[in-house]
Amino acid sequence: MTTDGATSGVPAHLAPLIERAEERSPGASGRVFPTVGPGLFEALRDSTFRRVALQVPAGLTRQAREFAETIRTEGRVDVVLVARACFGACDFPSPDEVPGVDALIVLGHSPIPNVRLTLPTYFVEMRHPGGDANSLADTLVTHHVPSPLGLVASVQHLDLVAPLEAAARARGIELVIGQGDHRLAYPVQALGCNYTSAEQIAGRVEGFVFVGTGQFHPRGLAFAVDRPVWTLDPLTGQLEPPIDRAKLIRDRLLLIAQCREARKWGVLVSTFAGQNRSPTALALIRKARARGLDAEALVFGRLDPADLLGRDFDAYVNTACPRIALDDSSLYPRPMLTPPEFLQAIGERPLSEYRFDTYH
């Protein structure tokens, strides 16, 4: 949802802050609806909120104070900053972390439809206007990518999807878009824990192109689908070569093999509403104990490697964000597996059938 002149006093470099704002009410239904009025600030001015909490992603922490001041001035509401960075719409603060707050504002993320929120929450997606669709399509042609290709994008670049699809089609390249499941707010979207929009169409395409910056999502996508994954940076116009999926899987299988003799397992359970898989954790504990293994649940909020120092476990299985195990396992004092990897380690699944820990 774009805004009008009611926000004309906002500095130009903060303009993305007030675009694509949506409010989400608490409740199990997960209903997402537009804010009242032309934008976030007007919605805040029209609300009865006295104080809101602002949470920003790690990449925007230096601008957090300026964002807060802009919201305070334009929205006419008191603002407090959440100290911990937001790594996704799954780790928003609980009411206990922000006492006295009437609502949340989360920058840089879309809502996760099946996550129940405890406070009214505005998600400000901060869509990026950059990227020339024709130039990017020419880049795909120049690099002789196969067709059809699956298309996946981060939320900041979703506005580029339709023009890029049309420009590629005009050049003889078919870009296929998948819907994904109920954890994704949009078709074609990627979450670090969920690439079902790609998994849905993997059998119909020769590979995938991820539109966005960095390697976080392409790496996750490479774990999830057995197809080449290119990265197309809409800001630089560069196309990165496919990620070496075989090496990613080989490294994980070596770690799984190391854990096959583990007898004492710590099963990690997050308290974050968007990452809490207590039923999964209990099921894994039952499976371990049925095989004569020791298994105990360890509950945490934001996990730190120091939290696991000195504990009497041979290995861990992480039921929270799968990227903790896949990207940060080397930081922890004992091997850490995802739930599907754990099932391979205890012999319930064959090593030949590697599966990404898709969070539904």
N, C-alpha and C positions, 0 to 999 in steps of 0.2 A: 504494500500500500504506500503510495507516494504521498508527499505532503505538499501544502501550498504555501502562500505567503505568510501564514501565521508563524512560520519559523524563519523568517527572512533575516532575523538578527543573529542566527547561528553562524559561527565562523565556517568558511567554505570547507576547510579540511575536516570538519566534524559533521558535514552534511550527511554522510552515510549513516550516522548514528540514528537519524530520524526516519529512515526508510525501512520498509518491510517490517514494521513493528506489529506484532500480534499479541493479544492478551490471552492467557489461558487460565481458566478458573480451576480451583481444586475440584477433584472428583474422579471417580473411577471411569467415567465415560470418555475422558480424554478429548473433550470437544475443544476445538480451536476456532476462535472467531475474531474478526477484525476489531481493532479499537474503535471507540466512539469518536467521531470527529476526524479531521484530516491528518492527524499524526499523533505520535507518542506524547508530545508535550501538551497538546490540547486535551488528550485523554487524561493525563495526569492533572491538569488544571480543573477538569470537570469532575474528577473523582473526589472521594472523601478521604483519600489517603493522606496521612500526616507525615509519614516517614517511609521511604523505600530503601532497599538495599541494592547496590550495584555490584555485579560480579562480571569481571572481564577475563578473556582468555590470556594465557601466558604471554602472548606476543603483544598485548596492549597494556601491560601493567604500567609502563612509563607514562602512558596517556590517561591513566585511570583518574587521577586527580582532576585533570581538565574536563574529562567527560562528566565527572560528578558535579563540577561547578556549573557546567552548561545545563545539565538536567535540573539542578537546584534553581537556576535563574529562570530558565524557560518554562519549566514545569511547575514552578512555585510550590515545591515540596521539599522537605528535608531529605538529605541523602547520606547514607553511610556506605563506606566501601567494605566489601568482603575481602579480607586479607589474602585468602588462598585463591590462586588462579583457577579459572574454570577450564577444564580440559574437554568438556563436552556437556551437553544438556542432561547427562546422566548424573552429574555430581554437583547439582545446585545445593546451596546451603539449607539446612533444616531450620525450623523456627528457633531451636535452641541456640544455633550459631548466630542468629540475628534477632535477639530479643527486642521487642518493642517495634518491630517492622510490620507494616501493613501489606507490602507487596515487594516483589523482586523484579529487577531488570537484568536480563542476561544478554550480554553482547556476543555476537559472532556465531550464534548457534540457532538452529531451528528446534522447535519442540519435538520431543519423542512422543508420538501419540498415545502409546500404551503405558506411559509412566504417569502415575498419579502424583500430583503436586499438592503441597500442603498450604501454599499461599498463592494468591493471584500473581501471575508471572507474565511479564512482557518479554518476548524473545525478539531481539533486534538483530536481524541476520546480516546486516552490513554488506549487502550485495555490492560487488565491485563492477564498475562500468567498463573496465578495460578489456581489451582483446578485440582484434579485427577478425571477424569470421572468415572473410575471403582469404586473408593472408594466412590464417591458421589452416584452412582447407588446402591452400597451395602447399603448405609445409607437409601435409600428409601425402600429397601427390608426389612431391619431390623425394620423399623417403620411401616411396613404393610400398606403403603399408598394404596389407591384404584387405580384402573386402568379402563379406561384411565384417564390420568391427562393432563390438559392443561399446557403448558410450557411458561413462561414469563421471560424475562431477562433484566437487565440494559445493556446499550451499552458497558460498560467496560468488560462484560463477554459474549459477543455474540460469541466469538471464541470457547467457551466451549459447545455451544448448540448442534452442530452436534455430537461430540464424546459422550456427555451425553445421547443424544437420542438413539444412537446405543448401548451404554452400558446398558441402561435401558431395551431396547428391548430384549437384550440377556438374561435378567433376568426376562422376562415375564411382564414387565411394559411398557405400551404404553404411550408415551409422544406425545401430539398433539400440532401442531404449527399453529397459525392463522396468516393471512396476515396483518390485520389492514387496516386503511384507508390512505388517502393521506397526513396525518399529520406525519406519521411514515416513517422513512427512511429505516427501515428493518422489515421483518417479525419477530414475537416473541418479538419485542421491547416494552418497557414500557416508557411512559412519564407520569409525574405527573398529567397531564390534559387529558390523552388519553390512554385508555386501550382497544381500539377496536380490537387489535389482540386477546385479551381474550374474549371480548364480542361476537366476531364472532363465537367462537366455544363453548360457555358456555353450549349450549344445548346438546353437544356431549360428555361431560366429567363429571367425578364425583367430580372434584375439580381442583385446580391449584397449581403448585409449582413455586415460584419465585426464580430465581437464581441471587443472588446479596447480598449486605450487607445492614444492617439497616432496618428500618420499614417503611420508607417513601413510597416506591412503594407497598409493601404488603398491607399497610393500604388503599392506593388509590384503589388497585385492589379489596380489600374486599368491598369497597363502590360500585364498578362498577359491580360486578358479584355476584349472589346469589349462591355461591359455597364456600366450605372451601378453604382457602388459606394458604398453608405452605410456609415457607421461608427456602431455602437451601443456606447456606453461603458457597461459594466455597473456601474461605480462611481458615475457621476453620473446615469445614466438618460437621457443626452442622445443624440439621433440627429443626426449631422452630415449635411449635404446631400452629394449625390454629388460626387466629385472630377471636375474638368474634364479628362477623358482626352484630349479633342481637343487641348488646349493642351500637355499632356505630350508627345504624339506629334509635334505640330507643332514644338516646340522641339528634339526629337531629330532630326527630319528636316532642320531647318536646319543642325544641327551636322554631320550626315552629308554634306549638300551641300557644306559648307565643306571637307570632307576628300577630296573627289573628285579634287582636284589633288595630294594628298599623294603624295610619291615615296618617302619614307623612313619606315618604320613600326617602332615598338618594340612587340614582343609580350610582354605582361606575364604571368609565370608565378609562381604562389604555391607556396611550399614547404609550406604547411599541408596536412596529409593530407586534410582535408575540402574543400579548395579547389583542389587540384592537378589541372589538366587539361592535362598535358604533351602527350598525343596531339592534343588540340584545337589547342594552340599550334603544334605541328609541322605540322598540316594547313593552318593559316592561313598559316604561313610559306611552305609549298610553293605555295599558291594565289597569294600575292603575287608570289613570284619568277617563277612561270609567266607573269605579266603584265608582267614587266620591272621590278617594283618592288623596292626594297631592304627587307628585313625581318630583324630580329634579335630573339632572345629575351632578355628581362631577367628574372632570377630574384630573388625577394624573399620576405620573411616578412610582416611588417606593413608595408604600403606607406605612405610619407610623401611629400607633394608635393615636399619638398626633395630627395628621392632622384632626381627627374627633372630638376632644374634643370641647365642648361648642357649638356644632351645634344643630339646632332645628329640629332634626329628631327622629322619634320613632324607626326606624330600617333601615337597609341597605340591598341592594341586590348588590352583587359583580359580575360584568361581566368579570373581568380579570381572573387571575389564580384561578380555583376553590379551590385550596388548602389553599388560604388565609382564606376563610370562614370555610372550613372543619377542618383545623388544628390550626388556630390562632384566631378563633372567640372570645375566652374568653379574648383576649388582648384588645379588642375594647370596647368603652364605651356604645355601643348599640348592640343589636343582629344583626348578619350578616348572610344572606342566599345566597345560589346559585340561579341562575335563575329558575331551576325546583322547588326548595324549595319555592321560592317566589310565583310561580304559585299555589302551594299547600296552602300557607298562605292566598292568596286572594280568594281561593275557586275554581280556574279554574281546578285544578287537585285534585283527591282524595288523602287523606293521606295514603291510603293503597297501593299506587303505587309509592314508593320511586324510584327516578332515579338519578344516578350520573350525574354531569354536564360535560359530555364528550365534550371536545373542539375539533371541527372538523376544 
